[in-house]
């Protein structure tokens, strides 16, 4: 299970798992993305009670991450 991985490896493992699960595409617009240009995003922000779990994470491309950040501000 991913939570059994040491904390310093967890983020990379989560990102890799999300990348495989999402088929290498942005979860918002469907654009193909590479692992070097992804943004790991909380679907429901932690400030709004979103859990710190992989089920609340998604990968976004840069433009979608910027739009989401701007809409939450």
C-alpha positions, 0 to 999 in steps of 0.5 A, a space after each residue: 500500500 502506498 502509505 507504507 512507503 517512507 514519507 520521502 518517497 511517497 510524493 513520487 510514488 503518488 505521482 507515478 500511480 496517478 500518472 498510470 491511473 490517469 493514462 498520462 493525461 490531465 484530469 481536467 482537460 485530457 491533454 497528454 502530459 509528461 511526468 516532468 510537467 505535471 502538478 499534483 492537485 487536491 481535488 477538494 482543497 485541504 483548506 476546505 476539509 479535503 482529505 490528505 489521501 490519494 483518492 483526493 489527488 489528481 494530476 493537472 497540466 500547467 494551464 489547468 492548475 493555474 486556472 484552478 488556483 485562480 478560481 480558488 483565490 
